[in-house]
Amino acid sequence: MATPAHLAPQNCFVCGGAAHADTDHTFRSNAAALAEAREHDRRTVHHYPGGQTSSAAAYVAEHRPY
């Protein structure tokens, strides 16, 4: 199964075409797409099975349940 053009790492995130300067798109750029993805990932909160939001908190809850 071939990778769709817009998901291929060597292609433009916006149009799926060959890599080109970010300024070729007036409505969006690869840099803007990456910044948006980074911001989304930064705001993502992972919850561990016990409800903790970090691996350290999950470890403490599992090994020191007092």
PDB file of N, CA, C, O and CB in Angstrom:
ATOM      1  N   MET A   1       0.844  -1.175   0.000  1.00  0.00           N
ATOM      2  CA  MET A   1       0.000   0.000   0.000  1.00  0.00           C
ATOM      3  C   MET A   1       0.892   1.241   0.000  1.00  0.00           C
ATOM      4  O   MET A   1       1.785   1.372   0.837  1.00  0.00           O
ATOM      5  CB  MET A   1      -0.962  -0.004   1.222  1.00  0.00           C
ATOM      6  N   ALA A   2       0.651   2.117  -0.910  1.00  0.00           N
ATOM      7  CA  ALA A   2       1.466   3.329  -1.040  1.00  0.00           C
ATOM      8  C   ALA A   2       1.035   4.384  -0.023  1.00  0.00           C
ATOM      9  O   ALA A   2      -0.139   4.478   0.337  1.00  0.00           O
ATOM     10  CB  ALA A   2       1.364   3.896  -2.469  1.00  0.00           C
ATOM     11  N   THR A   3       1.999   5.169   0.427  1.00  0.00           N
ATOM     12  CA  THR A   3       1.715   6.266   1.353  1.00  0.00           C
ATOM     13  C   THR A   3       1.053   7.402   0.583  1.00  0.00           C
ATOM     14  O   THR A   3       1.553   7.804  -0.467  1.00  0.00           O
ATOM     15  CB  THR A   3       3.018   6.760   2.060  1.00  0.00           C
ATOM     16  N   PRO A   4      -0.078   7.934   1.092  1.00  0.00           N
ATOM     17  CA  PRO A   4      -0.699   9.073   0.414  1.00  0.00           C
ATOM     18  C   PRO A   4       0.290  10.238   0.319  1.00  0.00           C
ATOM     19  O   PRO A   4       1.105  10.439   1.219  1.00  0.00           O
ATOM     20  CB  PRO A   4      -1.982   9.516   1.159  1.00  0.00           C
ATOM     21  N   ALA A   5       0.217  10.989  -0.756  1.00  0.00           N
ATOM     22  CA  ALA A   5       1.189  12.053  -1.020  1.00  0.00           C
ATOM     23  C   ALA A   5       1.285  13.059   0.118  1.00  0.00           C
ATOM     24  O   ALA A   5       2.383  13.491   0.466  1.00  0.00           O
ATOM     25  CB  ALA A   5       0.830  12.773  -2.297  1.00  0.00           C
ATOM     26  N   HIS A   6       0.138  13.445   0.710  1.00  0.00           N
ATOM     27  CA  HIS A   6       0.175  14.471   1.761  1.00  0.00           C
ATOM     28  C   HIS A   6       0.739  13.939   3.075  1.00  0.00           C
ATOM     29  O   HIS A   6       1.022  14.726   3.979  1.00  0.00           O
ATOM     30  CB  HIS A   6      -1.220  15.025   1.996  1.00  0.00           C
ATOM     31  N   LEU A   7       0.910  12.616   3.203  1.00  0.00           N
ATOM     32  CA  LEU A   7       1.489  12.042   4.417  1.00  0.00           C
ATOM     33  C   LEU A   7       2.954  11.644   4.240  1.00  0.00           C
ATOM     34  O   LEU A   7       3.635  11.332   5.216  1.00  0.00           O
ATOM     35  CB  LEU A   7       0.684  10.836   4.847  1.00  0.00           C
ATOM     36  N   ALA A   8       3.430  11.653   3.015  1.00  0.00           N
ATOM     37  CA  ALA A   8       4.821  11.284   2.757  1.00  0.00           C
ATOM     38  C   ALA A   8       5.742  12.370   3.308  1.00  0.00           C
ATOM     39  O   ALA A   8       5.537  13.551   3.029  1.00  0.00           O
ATOM     40  CB  ALA A   8       5.068  11.072   1.233  1.00  0.00           C
ATOM     41  N   PRO A   9       6.759  11.985   4.090  1.00  0.00           N
ATOM     42  CA  PRO A   9       7.609  12.992   4.741  1.00  0.00           C
ATOM     43  C   PRO A   9       8.376  13.891   3.780  1.00  0.00           C
ATOM     44  O   PRO A   9       8.753  15.002   4.151  1.00  0.00           O
ATOM     45  CB  PRO A   9       8.582  12.312   5.637  1.00  0.00           C
ATOM     46  N   GLN A  10       8.614  13.440   2.565  1.00  0.00           N
ATOM     47  CA  GLN A  10       9.374  14.262   1.627  1.00  0.00           C
ATOM     48  C   GLN A  10       8.474  15.236   0.859  1.00  0.00           C
ATOM     49  O   GLN A  10       8.978  16.033   0.067  1.00  0.00           O
ATOM     50  CB  GLN A  10      10.128  13.369   0.647  1.00  0.00           C
ATOM     51  N   ASN A  11       7.164  15.191   1.074  1.00  0.00           N
ATOM     52  CA  ASN A  11       6.235  16.057   0.359  1.00  0.00           C
ATOM     53  C   ASN A  11       5.713  17.177   1.248  1.00  0.00           C
ATOM     54  O   ASN A  11       5.866  17.145   2.470  1.00  0.00           O
ATOM     55  CB  ASN A  11       5.074  15.244  -0.183  1.00  0.00           C
ATOM     56  N   CYS A  12       5.098  18.162   0.616  1.00  0.00           N
ATOM     57  CA  CYS A  12       4.483  19.286   1.324  1.00  0.00           C
ATOM     58  C   CYS A  12       3.296  18.781   2.145  1.00  0.00           C
ATOM     59  O   CYS A  12       2.485  18.002   1.644  1.00  0.00           O
ATOM     60  CB  CYS A  12       4.030  20.393   0.324  1.00  0.00           C
ATOM     61  N   PHE A  13       3.186  19.221   3.407  1.00  0.00           N
ATOM     62  CA  PHE A  13       2.067  18.811   4.263  1.00  0.00           C
ATOM     63  C   PHE A  13       0.744  19.369   3.752  1.00  0.00           C
ATOM     64  O   PHE A  13      -0.308  18.764   3.960  1.00  0.00           O
ATOM     65  CB  PHE A  13       2.303  19.270   5.707  1.00  0.00           C
ATOM     66  N   VAL A  14       0.790  20.502   3.094  1.00  0.00           N
ATOM     67  CA  VAL A  14      -0.418  21.212   2.704  1.00  0.00           C
ATOM     68  C   VAL A  14      -1.009  20.666   1.412  1.00  0.00           C
ATOM     69  O   VAL A  14      -2.186  20.308   1.374  1.00  0.00           O
ATOM     70  CB  VAL A  14      -0.127  22.686   2.553  1.00  0.00           C
ATOM     71  N   CYS A  15      -0.206  20.597   0.351  1.00  0.00           N
ATOM     72  CA  CYS A  15      -0.743  20.220  -0.958  1.00  0.00           C
ATOM     73  C   CYS A  15      -0.356  18.814  -1.405  1.00  0.00           C
ATOM     74  O   CYS A  15      -0.928  18.300  -2.366  1.00  0.00           O
ATOM     75  CB  CYS A  15      -0.282  21.200  -1.986  1.00  0.00           C
ATOM     76  N   GLY A  16       0.599  18.183  -0.729  1.00  0.00           N
ATOM     77  CA  GLY A  16       1.016  16.841  -1.117  1.00  0.00           C
ATOM     78  C   GLY A  16       2.006  16.835  -2.264  1.00  0.00           C
ATOM     79  O   GLY A  16       2.446  15.771  -2.699  1.00  0.00           O
ATOM     80  N   GLY A  17       2.363  18.013  -2.762  1.00  0.00           N
ATOM     81  CA  GLY A  17       3.315  18.108  -3.861  1.00  0.00           C
ATOM     82  C   GLY A  17       4.746  17.964  -3.381  1.00  0.00           C
ATOM     83  O   GLY A  17       5.004  17.792  -2.190  1.00  0.00           O
ATOM     84  N   ALA A  18       5.664  18.035  -4.320  1.00  0.00           N
ATOM     85  CA  ALA A  18       7.086  17.951  -3.977  1.00  0.00           C
ATOM     86  C   ALA A  18       7.444  19.087  -3.025  1.00  0.00           C
ATOM     87  O   ALA A  18       6.800  20.136  -3.018  1.00  0.00           O
ATOM     88  CB  ALA A  18       7.974  18.006  -5.255  1.00  0.00           C
ATOM     89  N   ALA A  19       8.468  18.862  -2.232  1.00  0.00           N
ATOM     90  CA  ALA A  19       8.891  19.880  -1.259  1.00  0.00           C
ATOM     91  C   ALA A  19       9.168  21.204  -1.964  1.00  0.00           C
ATOM     92  O   ALA A  19       9.789  21.230  -3.027  1.00  0.00           O
ATOM     93  CB  ALA A  19      10.150  19.411  -0.487  1.00  0.00           C
ATOM     94  N   HIS A  20       8.709  22.296  -1.372  1.00  0.00           N
ATOM     95  CA  HIS A  20       8.926  23.635  -1.922  1.00  0.00           C
ATOM     96  C   HIS A  20       8.939  24.627  -0.777  1.00  0.00           C
ATOM     97  O   HIS A  20       8.691  24.256   0.370  1.00  0.00           O
ATOM     98  CB  HIS A  20       7.830  24.007  -2.968  1.00  0.00           C
ATOM     99  N   ALA A  21       9.222  25.871  -1.071  1.00  0.00           N
ATOM    100  CA  ALA A  21       9.311  26.904  -0.033  1.00  0.00           C
ATOM    101  C   ALA A  21       7.961  27.092   0.657  1.00  0.00           C
ATOM    102  O   ALA A  21       6.913  27.006   0.016  1.00  0.00           O
ATOM    103  CB  ALA A  21       9.790  28.241  -0.638  1.00  0.00           C
ATOM    104  N   ASP A  22       7.992  27.350   1.962  1.00  0.00           N
ATOM    105  CA  ASP A  22       6.750  27.564   2.709  1.00  0.00           C
ATOM    106  C   ASP A  22       5.954  28.752   2.187  1.00  0.00           C
ATOM    107  O   ASP A  22       4.735  28.801   2.351  1.00  0.00           O
ATOM    108  CB  ASP A  22       7.058  27.766   4.175  1.00  0.00           C
ATOM    109  N   THR A  23       6.621  29.697   1.568  1.00  0.00           N
ATOM    110  CA  THR A  23       5.940  30.895   1.073  1.00  0.00           C
ATOM    111  C   THR A  23       5.120  30.630  -0.186  1.00  0.00           C
ATOM    112  O   THR A  23       4.420  31.526  -0.658  1.00  0.00           O
ATOM    113  CB  THR A  23       6.953  31.982   0.793  1.00  0.00           C
ATOM    114  N   ASP A  24       5.191  29.425  -0.738  1.00  0.00           N
ATOM    115  CA  ASP A  24       4.405  29.102  -1.933  1.00  0.00           C
ATOM    116  C   ASP A  24       2.911  29.010  -1.637  1.00  0.00           C
ATOM    117  O   ASP A  24       2.099  29.099  -2.557  1.00  0.00           O
ATOM    118  CB  ASP A  24       4.888  27.792  -2.534  1.00  0.00           C
ATOM    119  N   HIS A  25       2.534  28.833  -0.377  1.00  0.00           N
ATOM    120  CA  HIS A  25       1.129  28.790   0.015  1.00  0.00           C
ATOM    121  C   HIS A  25       0.819  30.068   0.774  1.00  0.00           C
ATOM    122  O   HIS A  25       1.462  30.372   1.778  1.00  0.00           O
ATOM    123  CB  HIS A  25       0.809  27.523   0.882  1.00  0.00           C
ATOM    124  N   THR A  26      -0.163  30.815   0.296  1.00  0.00           N
ATOM    125  CA  THR A  26      -0.519  32.043   0.994  1.00  0.00           C
ATOM    126  C   THR A  26      -1.439  31.756   2.177  1.00  0.00           C
ATOM    127  O   THR A  26      -1.530  32.565   3.101  1.00  0.00           O
ATOM    128  CB  THR A  26      -1.187  33.025   0.033  1.00  0.00           C
ATOM    129  N   PHE A  27      -2.122  30.612   2.157  1.00  0.00           N
ATOM    130  CA  PHE A  27      -3.095  30.317   3.195  1.00  0.00           C
ATOM    131  C   PHE A  27      -2.529  29.514   4.346  1.00  0.00           C
ATOM    132  O   PHE A  27      -3.123  29.485   5.423  1.00  0.00           O
ATOM    133  CB  PHE A  27      -4.243  29.589   2.610  1.00  0.00           C
ATOM    134  N   ARG A  28      -1.399  28.861   4.147  1.00  0.00           N
ATOM    135  CA  ARG A  28      -0.836  28.001   5.179  1.00  0.00           C
ATOM    136  C   ARG A  28       0.560  27.579   4.739  1.00  0.00           C
ATOM    137  O   ARG A  28       0.894  27.666   3.558  1.00  0.00           O
ATOM    138  CB  ARG A  28      -1.744  26.758   5.442  1.00  0.00           C
ATOM    139  N   SER A  29       1.360  27.129   5.671  1.00  0.00           N
ATOM    140  CA  SER A  29       2.702  26.688   5.321  1.00  0.00           C
ATOM    141  C   SER A  29       3.048  25.442   6.115  1.00  0.00           C
ATOM    142  O   SER A  29       2.371  25.108   7.087  1.00  0.00           O
ATOM    143  CB  SER A  29       3.734  27.803   5.577  1.00  0.00           C
ATOM    144  N   ASN A  30       4.103  24.756   5.700  1.00  0.00           N
ATOM    145  CA  ASN A  30       4.574  23.597   6.456  1.00  0.00           C
ATOM    146  C   ASN A  30       4.930  24.015   7.875  1.00  0.00           C
ATOM    147  O   ASN A  30       4.643  23.286   8.824  1.00  0.00           O
ATOM    148  CB  ASN A  30       5.791  22.945   5.762  1.00  0.00           C
ATOM    149  N   ALA A  31       5.556  25.184   8.032  1.00  0.00           N
ATOM    150  CA  ALA A  31       5.941  25.657   9.363  1.00  0.00           C
ATOM    151  C   ALA A  31       4.700  25.871  10.228  1.00  0.00           C
ATOM    152  O   ALA A  31       4.704  25.529  11.411  1.00  0.00           O
ATOM    153  CB  ALA A  31       6.757  26.965   9.262  1.00  0.00           C
ATOM    154  N   ALA A  32       3.641  26.432   9.648  1.00  0.00           N
ATOM    155  CA  ALA A  32       2.403  26.644  10.402  1.00  0.00           C
ATOM    156  C   ALA A  32       1.770  25.307  10.782  1.00  0.00           C
ATOM    157  O   ALA A  32       1.258  25.153  11.891  1.00  0.00           O
ATOM    158  CB  ALA A  32       1.408  27.490   9.581  1.00  0.00           C
ATOM    159  N   ALA A  33       1.805  24.345   9.866  1.00  0.00           N
ATOM    160  CA  ALA A  33       1.252  23.021  10.161  1.00  0.00           C
ATOM    161  C   ALA A  33       2.027  22.350  11.289  1.00  0.00           C
ATOM    162  O   ALA A  33       1.428  21.744  12.177  1.00  0.00           O
ATOM    163  CB  ALA A  33       1.275  22.133   8.903  1.00  0.00           C
ATOM    164  N   LEU A  34       3.347  22.454  11.261  1.00  0.00           N
ATOM    165  CA  LEU A  34       4.163  21.867  12.329  1.00  0.00           C
ATOM    166  C   LEU A  34       3.919  22.576  13.658  1.00  0.00           C
ATOM    167  O   LEU A  34       3.829  21.924  14.699  1.00  0.00           O
ATOM    168  CB  LEU A  34       5.654  21.935  11.963  1.00  0.00           C
ATOM    169  N   ALA A  35       3.812  23.896  13.634  1.00  0.00           N
ATOM    170  CA  ALA A  35       3.559  24.651  14.866  1.00  0.00           C
ATOM    171  C   ALA A  35       2.206  24.264  15.458  1.00  0.00           C
ATOM    172  O   ALA A  35       2.077  24.113  16.673  1.00  0.00           O
ATOM    173  CB  ALA A  35       3.608  26.173  14.593  1.00  0.00           C
ATOM    174  N   GLU A  36       1.203  24.105  14.602  1.00  0.00           N
ATOM    175  CA  GLU A  36      -0.119  23.705  15.081  1.00  0.00           C
ATOM    176  C   GLU A  36      -0.073  22.302  15.687  1.00  0.00           C
ATOM    177  O   GLU A  36      -0.685  22.058  16.727  1.00  0.00           O
ATOM    178  CB  GLU A  36      -1.145  23.756  13.933  1.00  0.00           C
ATOM    179  N   ALA A  37       0.640  21.389  15.054  1.00  0.00           N
ATOM    180  CA  ALA A  37       0.766  20.025  15.576  1.00  0.00           C
ATOM    181  C   ALA A  37       1.505  20.023  16.910  1.00  0.00           C
ATOM    182  O   ALA A  37       1.116  19.310  17.836  1.00  0.00           O
ATOM    183  CB  ALA A  37       1.498  19.124  14.563  1.00  0.00           C
ATOM    184  N   ARG A  38       2.575  20.824  17.011  1.00  0.00           N
ATOM    185  CA  ARG A  38       3.319  20.897  18.279  1.00  0.00           C
ATOM    186  C   ARG A  38       2.436  21.435  19.401  1.00  0.00           C
ATOM    187  O   ARG A  38       2.458  20.917  20.518  1.00  0.00           O
ATOM    188  CB  ARG A  38       4.568  21.785  18.121  1.00  0.00           C
ATOM    189  N   GLU A  39       1.663  22.472  19.102  1.00  0.00           N
ATOM    190  CA  GLU A  39       0.775  23.059  20.111  1.00  0.00           C
ATOM    191  C   GLU A  39      -0.294  22.050  20.531  1.00  0.00           C
ATOM    192  O   GLU A  39      -0.615  21.940  21.714  1.00  0.00           O
ATOM    193  CB  GLU A  39       0.112  24.350  19.569  1.00  0.00           C
ATOM    194  N   HIS A  40      -0.840  21.321  19.569  1.00  0.00           N
ATOM    195  CA  HIS A  40      -1.838  20.296  19.898  1.00  0.00           C
ATOM    196  C   HIS A  40      -1.233  19.230  20.796  1.00  0.00           C
ATOM    197  O   HIS A  40      -1.845  18.833  21.788  1.00  0.00           O
ATOM    198  CB  HIS A  40      -2.400  19.651  18.617  1.00  0.00           C
ATOM    199  N   ASP A  41      -0.035  18.765  20.456  1.00  0.00           N
ATOM    200  CA  ASP A  41       0.633  17.738  21.258  1.00  0.00           C
ATOM    201  C   ASP A  41       0.972  18.259  22.650  1.00  0.00           C
ATOM    202  O   ASP A  41       0.899  17.514  23.627  1.00  0.00           O
ATOM    203  CB  ASP A  41       1.905  17.257  20.556  1.00  0.00           C
ATOM    204  N   ARG A  42       1.341  19.534  22.746  1.00  0.00           N
ATOM    205  CA  ARG A  42       1.696  20.119  24.035  1.00  0.00           C
ATOM    206  C   ARG A  42       0.487  20.152  24.968  1.00  0.00           C
ATOM    207  O   ARG A  42       0.619  19.975  26.179  1.00  0.00           O
ATOM    208  CB  ARG A  42       2.257  21.534  23.844  1.00  0.00           C
ATOM    209  N   ARG A  43      -0.688  20.379  24.390  1.00  0.00           N
ATOM    210  CA  ARG A  43      -1.893  20.467  25.207  1.00  0.00           C
ATOM    211  C   ARG A  43      -2.532  19.107  25.482  1.00  0.00           C
ATOM    212  O   ARG A  43      -3.491  19.028  26.251  1.00  0.00           O
ATOM    213  CB  ARG A  43      -2.893  21.363  24.534  1.00  0.00           C
ATOM    214  N   THR A  44      -2.026  18.043  24.875  1.00  0.00           N
ATOM    215  CA  THR A  44      -2.577  16.710  25.089  1.00  0.00           C
ATOM    216  C   THR A  44      -2.162  16.202  26.460  1.00  0.00           C
ATOM    217  O   THR A  44      -0.976  16.194  26.792  1.00  0.00           O
ATOM    218  CB  THR A  44      -2.112  15.736  23.983  1.00  0.00           C
ATOM    219  N   VAL A  45      -3.129  15.781  27.250  1.00  0.00           N
ATOM    220  CA  VAL A  45      -2.853  15.251  28.580  1.00  0.00           C
ATOM    221  C   VAL A  45      -3.108  13.751  28.546  1.00  0.00           C
ATOM    222  O   VAL A  45      -4.214  13.308  28.237  1.00  0.00           O
ATOM    223  CB  VAL A  45      -3.730  15.952  29.673  1.00  0.00           C
ATOM    224  N   HIS A  46      -2.094  12.986  28.863  1.00  0.00           N
ATOM    225  CA  HIS A  46      -2.232  11.534  28.882  1.00  0.00           C
ATOM    226  C   HIS A  46      -2.645  11.095  30.276  1.00  0.00           C
ATOM    227  O   HIS A  46      -2.039  11.499  31.269  1.00  0.00           O
ATOM    228  CB  HIS A  46      -0.913  10.839  28.453  1.00  0.00           C
ATOM    229  N   HIS A  47      -3.669  10.274  30.345  1.00  0.00           N
ATOM    230  CA  HIS A  47      -4.131   9.754  31.629  1.00  0.00           C
ATOM    231  C   HIS A  47      -3.750   8.287  31.733  1.00  0.00           C
ATOM    232  O   HIS A  47      -4.043   7.489  30.843  1.00  0.00           O
ATOM    233  CB  HIS A  47      -5.665   9.938  31.791  1.00  0.00           C
ATOM    234  N   TYR A  48      -3.101   7.948  32.823  1.00  0.00           N
ATOM    235  CA  TYR A  48      -2.716   6.566  33.083  1.00  0.00           C
ATOM    236  C   TYR A  48      -3.917   5.839  33.686  1.00  0.00           C
ATOM    237  O   TYR A  48      -4.868   6.490  34.118  1.00  0.00           O
ATOM    238  CB  TYR A  48      -1.473   6.491  34.035  1.00  0.00           C
ATOM    239  N   PRO A  49      -3.896   4.504  33.726  1.00  0.00           N
ATOM    240  CA  PRO A  49      -5.063   3.742  34.173  1.00  0.00           C
ATOM    241  C   PRO A  49      -5.657   4.195  35.509  1.00  0.00           C
ATOM    242  O   PRO A  49      -6.872   4.127  35.692  1.00  0.00           O
ATOM    243  CB  PRO A  49      -4.693   2.310  34.276  1.00  0.00           C
ATOM    244  N   GLY A  50      -4.829   4.652  36.436  1.00  0.00           N
ATOM    245  CA  GLY A  50      -5.345   5.109  37.725  1.00  0.00           C
ATOM    246  C   GLY A  50      -5.835   6.548  37.706  1.00  0.00           C
ATOM    247  O   GLY A  50      -6.287   7.054  38.733  1.00  0.00           O
ATOM    248  N   GLY A  51      -5.757   7.215  36.567  1.00  0.00           N
ATOM    249  CA  GLY A  51      -6.196   8.597  36.448  1.00  0.00           C
ATOM    250  C   GLY A  51      -5.074   9.612  36.559  1.00  0.00           C
ATOM    251  O   GLY A  51      -5.311  10.808  36.391  1.00  0.00           O
ATOM    252  N   GLN A  52      -3.856   9.163  36.837  1.00  0.00           N
ATOM    253  CA  GLN A  52      -2.724  10.080  36.958  1.00  0.00           C
ATOM    254  C   GLN A  52      -2.378  10.655  35.586  1.00  0.00           C
ATOM    255  O   GLN A  52      -2.708  10.078  34.550  1.00  0.00           O
ATOM    256  CB  GLN A  52      -1.494   9.360  37.573  1.00  0.00           C
ATOM    257  N   THR A  53      -1.708  11.800  35.605  1.00  0.00           N
ATOM    258  CA  THR A  53      -1.365  12.452  34.344  1.00  0.00           C
ATOM    259  C   THR A  53       0.123  12.423  34.028  1.00  0.00           C
ATOM    260  O   THR A  53       0.557  13.064  33.072  1.00  0.00           O
ATOM    261  CB  THR A  53      -1.834  13.868  34.370  1.00  0.00           C
ATOM    262  N   SER A  54       0.913  11.693  34.809  1.00  0.00           N
ATOM    263  CA  SER A  54       2.334  11.549  34.485  1.00  0.00           C
ATOM    264  C   SER A  54       2.791  10.162  34.902  1.00  0.00           C
ATOM    265  O   SER A  54       2.185   9.537  35.772  1.00  0.00           O
ATOM    266  CB  SER A  54       3.191  12.648  35.184  1.00  0.00           C
ATOM    267  N   SER A  55       3.851   9.687  34.285  1.00  0.00           N
ATOM    268  CA  SER A  55       4.357   8.357  34.624  1.00  0.00           C
ATOM    269  C   SER A  55       4.853   8.319  36.059  1.00  0.00           C
ATOM    270  O   SER A  55       4.727   7.294  36.730  1.00  0.00           O
ATOM    271  CB  SER A  55       5.481   7.948  33.667  1.00  0.00           C
ATOM    272  N   ALA A  56       5.420   9.434  36.543  1.00  0.00           N
ATOM    273  CA  ALA A  56       5.902   9.485  37.926  1.00  0.00           C
ATOM    274  C   ALA A  56       4.731   9.353  38.899  1.00  0.00           C
ATOM    275  O   ALA A  56       4.829   8.622  39.884  1.00  0.00           O
ATOM    276  CB  ALA A  56       6.672  10.803  38.188  1.00  0.00           C
ATOM    277  N   ALA A  57       3.634  10.048  38.634  1.00  0.00           N
ATOM    278  CA  ALA A  57       2.461   9.960  39.502  1.00  0.00           C
ATOM    279  C   ALA A  57       1.858   8.561  39.455  1.00  0.00           C
ATOM    280  O   ALA A  57       1.397   8.050  40.475  1.00  0.00           O
ATOM    281  CB  ALA A  57       1.411  11.003  39.096  1.00  0.00           C
ATOM    282  N   ALA A  58       1.858   7.941  38.284  1.00  0.00           N
ATOM    283  CA  ALA A  58       1.338   6.580  38.161  1.00  0.00           C
ATOM    284  C   ALA A  58       2.198   5.615  38.962  1.00  0.00           C
ATOM    285  O   ALA A  58       1.669   4.716  39.617  1.00  0.00           O
ATOM    286  CB  ALA A  58       1.283   6.147  36.683  1.00  0.00           C
ATOM    287  N   TYR A  59       3.514   5.787  38.921  1.00  0.00           N
ATOM    288  CA  TYR A  59       4.426   4.923  39.676  1.00  0.00           C
ATOM    289  C   TYR A  59       4.179   5.071  41.175  1.00  0.00           C
ATOM    290  O   TYR A  59       4.092   4.077  41.896  1.00  0.00           O
ATOM    291  CB  TYR A  59       5.898   5.256  39.341  1.00  0.00           C
ATOM    292  N   VAL A  60       4.066   6.301  41.635  1.00  0.00           N
ATOM    293  CA  VAL A  60       3.834   6.544  43.066  1.00  0.00           C
ATOM    294  C   VAL A  60       2.503   5.935  43.491  1.00  0.00           C
ATOM    295  O   VAL A  60       2.424   5.304  44.545  1.00  0.00           O
ATOM    296  CB  VAL A  60       3.854   8.064  43.377  1.00  0.00           C
ATOM    297  N   ALA A  61       1.461   6.113  42.692  1.00  0.00           N
ATOM    298  CA  ALA A  61       0.151   5.567  43.037  1.00  0.00           C
ATOM    299  C   ALA A  61       0.178   4.045  43.091  1.00  0.00           C
ATOM    300  O   ALA A  61      -0.508   3.437  43.913  1.00  0.00           O
ATOM    301  CB  ALA A  61      -0.897   6.032  42.033  1.00  0.00           C
ATOM    302  N   GLU A  62       0.969   3.430  42.216  1.00  0.00           N
ATOM    303  CA  GLU A  62       1.034   1.968  42.184  1.00  0.00           C
ATOM    304  C   GLU A  62       1.878   1.411  43.320  1.00  0.00           C
ATOM    305  O   GLU A  62       1.503   0.410  43.932  1.00  0.00           O
ATOM    306  CB  GLU A  62       1.593   1.498  40.854  1.00  0.00           C
ATOM    307  N   HIS A  63       3.002   2.036  43.610  1.00  0.00           N
ATOM    308  CA  HIS A  63       3.947   1.470  44.572  1.00  0.00           C
ATOM    309  C   HIS A  63       3.847   2.045  45.978  1.00  0.00           C
ATOM    310  O   HIS A  63       4.416   1.483  46.913  1.00  0.00           O
ATOM    311  CB  HIS A  63       5.323   1.668  44.075  1.00  0.00           C
ATOM    312  N   ARG A  64       3.139   3.144  46.141  1.00  0.00           N
ATOM    313  CA  ARG A  64       2.967   3.736  47.480  1.00  0.00           C
ATOM    314  C   ARG A  64       1.495   4.115  47.675  1.00  0.00           C
ATOM    315  O   ARG A  64       1.170   5.292  47.829  1.00  0.00           O
ATOM    316  CB  ARG A  64       3.893   4.995  47.666  1.00  0.00           C
ATOM    317  N   PRO A  65       0.629   3.138  47.668  1.00  0.00           N
ATOM    318  CA  PRO A  65      -0.818   3.439  47.718  1.00  0.00           C
ATOM    319  C   PRO A  65      -1.344   3.756  49.116  1.00  0.00           C
ATOM    320  O   PRO A  65      -2.278   3.104  49.583  1.00  0.00           O
ATOM    321  CB  PRO A  65      -1.591   2.275  47.166  1.00  0.00           C
ATOM    322  N   TYR A  66      -0.769   4.730  49.780  1.00  0.00           N
ATOM    323  CA  TYR A  66      -1.260   5.087  51.117  1.00  0.00           C
ATOM    324  C   TYR A  66      -1.899   6.447  51.120  1.00  0.00           C
ATOM    325  O   TYR A  66      -2.367   6.907  52.162  1.00  0.00           O
ATOM    326  CB  TYR A  66      -0.133   5.051  52.130  1.00  0.00           C
TER     327      TYR A  66
END
